[in-house]
Amino acid sequence: MSNIIDITLENFQQVLLEQSKETLVMVQFWADWCEACKQLTPSLFSIASKFPDNLILARVNCDEQQQIAAQFGVKSLPTVAIMKDSQPIDGFSGVQSEAEILELVNKHLPQEHDTWYINGVKLAQEGNWLEAYPLFKNAFEADQSQMTFLFAFANASIELGKLEDAKTLLDSVLLVNQDTAYQQLIAKLDLASNAADSPEIINLQMALEKEPSSLELKQQLALALSQVNRNEEALELLFEILKADMNFGEAKKFYLDIIANLPDGDVLAGKYRRKLYTLLY
């Protein structure tokens, strides 16, 4: 298996120091003469096979790599160390059952909500906020005590124009957690809120107040609102148009396009699909 590695002085730094910053490393100190090591090895191999992407089993033959064993202060065999971020964080000596070792390893492996967050960060770094949003949402809903998750979810909400949602999230942050990241998000939310009231939108709103039955003005305003991610307001205007005239202009196309570009799991998508169905059927 590719996640089982024999450690030497040549790859010691790469695996135990560098790779442990990205992946949990379980270090097995063993020797050919050690019967208890042979008894333990199948359990370690089995556990490594369960987590090919999240766990490395690094095997140190203490007869051949005495310098490495000495650096870890190994006094008896078998010994197993769990490493993360270049540091030993847990471990045990002697033989333990596979179930006991699995319980130990599971304490340090990324949880599902951590994986959602990590994958969301990668997507956000690529500018893919539509796919990042549901991952941050899932992570936050799984553990609402994690400020990192809340801030990521609020940031994605701002990026997608869900400004009221972002405000609700940030309003829930206690004073003790209002750090630099929080202040940056507050500033970003203020900028986004100001940008959402563009002169074009204000002018169209004023024109529509004078001609409230104008389907053309409603369509123009809906399009302008959608361009600054004020999607619920845009969809509501387009729905008013479709109620009056299902074939007016490009209202139906704009309506469906907005829904198609909402992030997975967005409640607006389901709400406005159902509203359209009431007109169609």
N, C-alpha and C positions, 0 to 999 in steps of 0.2 A: 504494500500500500504506500502511496506517495507521501502520506503524512506520518510514516514511521521512518525515522532517520537515525543512523549510527553517528554518534558525535565523536569528532576528533579535534585536535588543536587547530586544524585548518578551517573547520566550519563552526567551531564553538561560538565565536562572536556573532556570526550571521544568524544562527538558529536561536541560541539561548538569550542573546542580548537584543538583536534587531527584530527577529520574527516574533518574539514574545511581546513586542509593542503592538502587534496587529492580531496575533492569535495566541490563545492559551497554549502553554507548553507543559507537558507532563514529562518530567525527566526521570528515567529509570536507571538507577545505579545497580549494576549486576556484575557477576563473574561466572565463568564456566564451572568452577568448582562448587558454586553455591546452589544446593538443592532447593532451598526456599525460593531463590530467584527463578528457577525453572518452574516451580509451582505457581508463582505469581504471574509469570509472563503471559500465559494464555488469556488471563483476565484483562491485562493491559492492552493486548492486541485486540481483544473483542471490543473494548471501550473505544479504542482509537478508530475502529471500523464504523462505529456508530456516528462519529462526528468528523467526517473527512474534511470538512471545510472550516471547522471551528477549533480543532484540537490537533496538536502535533505531539507524537510520542517520540521523545529524544532519548536514545539508549546510550548509556555511558558504560563501556566495559572497563571496570575499575583496574583490572590487571594491565590493560593496554594504555589507559588514560589516567594514570595515577595523579598527574598534575591537576587535572580537572576535578577529580574526586576530592583532592586535598583542598582545592579552592572552596568547595562546598562544605568542607568539614565532615565528610561522610565517615562515620565511625563503625557502622555495621551494615550488613547486607541481608536482605534487599532494603534499599531506601528509595523512596519516590518523593520528588519535589514538584510542586506546582508553581510555574513561573508566569508572571504577567508584568508587562512594562519593565522588563529586564531585572525583575526582583523576585526572589522566592516568596510566595504568599501563603503557602500551605504545604502539607505533605504528611508522610507517615513512614514508619520503619516496620519491618516484618511483613508477614503475609496477612492480607485482608481479603475478604470475599469481593467478588465483582460488584455485588449490590452496594457494599460499603464504599468501594472506590468510586462507583458511579454517583453516589450521593455526594461525595466530596467534590467531584469534578463539576457536577451540576450547579453547585453553589457559585462557581466562578465563570461558567459559560455564559455567553450573552443570552438574555431572556428574549422572548418573542418581541416584546415592546422595544427592547434595545435594538434588535435587528430592524424593526420598522423605522426607528429613528435614524440608524446608520444609513440605511438605503435611501431614506428621505433626504438626508444631507447630500448624498452623492447626486441625486436628481436635482436638488436645488442648486448645487454648484454648477450644473449643466444648464441652469435656467429653465428646467422642466418642472414648473410649479404645479401644473395640473396633476402630474403623477406623484409629486412629492406631498401635496396637500393631504390626500387620504391616509398616507403613511404616518404623517405627523399627527393627524387626527386620531388614528388608531392608537399610537403610542401614548398620547395625552390621555385618552379615555381609559387606557389600561392602567396608567399610574399618574393621577392628577397631582401628586405631591412633587413630581419632578419639574422644577422650574425650566430646565433645559427643554423638556417636551412642550411645556406651555409656551415658551418664547418662540420655539420653532413653529408651532401651530399658529400663533398670532402673526408671525412674520409671513407665513404662507397665506394667511387670510388677507393680510394687507396687499400682498402681491396680486391676489386674485380679486381685489376690490370688495372683499367681504369686511368692510370697515366697521360695521356695527358689531359683527362677531368678534373682530380683533379688539374693539373697545371693551366689550364684555369680558373677554379673557384678561386684558391688562388691568381692568378695574378690580379684578379679583385678587390681584397680587398684593400681598401684605407688605407693609413698609419695610420690614426686615429684608425682603427679597428684591427691593427696588434698586438694583445695582446698575452698573453702566449699561449692560445689555438691555435692561428694562427702559432706561432713559432714552437709549437709541431707538427703541421700538416706538416709544411715545412720540418722539420727534418725527419718525417716519410716518406714523399714523396721521399726525397733524399735517404733514406735507401732502399726503395722499388725499386727505379730506379737503384741503384747499384746491388741489388739482381737479378733484371730482366736480367742483362747481366752476367749470370753465365759462368764459364769456359767451361762447356759442350756446351752451346749455341754458344759461340764464336768459339769453335773448329768445330762444325757442320757447322756454317756459312762459315768458311774458307774452309772446305772440299767441300761444295756445290759450292763455287766459282770456284773450280778446276773441278768439275763435275756437271755443271748446269742442265744437263738433267737427273740426277739420281733421280728416283722416291723414292728409298729407303732412300736416304739422306734427301729428302724433307719431307718424313713421319716422320723420326726420329727428324728432326728439329721442325716440327709442334708439335709433342708430347711434346718436351722439352719446347717450347714456351707456350703451353697451361698450363703446370705445374706451370708457373710463371704468369699466367693470361694474357699473351700477345695474347689474343684470336683472334683479327682481323688478326694479322700476321699469326697465325696458320691456321685459316680458309682459308686465301688466298693461302697458300701453299697447303693445302689439296684440294682446288678447282682446282689448277693447275694439281694435280695428277689425280683427277677425270676427268678432261677434256681429259687427255692423256689416262687414263685407268680406267673406272668406277669400275672395280673389283680388283683394285690393293690392295694387302695386307688388312689392316684394315682401309684404308683411309676413306671410307664412314662411317664406324662406329664411328671413331674418330670425323669426321665432324659433325655427328648428335648428338654425345654425348656433344660436346662443345656447340652447339646450345641449347640443352635441359638444360644445366646448366647455361645459361645466365639468369640474373634477368628479371622479368616481365617488358615488355615495352622496353627492350633493342633494339635499332635500328639495331644492328648487326644481331640479330636473323632474323628479317624480310628480311634484305638485303641478307643474305647468304641462306636463304630458297629459295628466288626468284632465286638466281643464280643457285641453284641445280635444280630447276624446269626447267630452260632453257636447262639443259643437259638431264633431264628425258623425257621431252615432246617436 
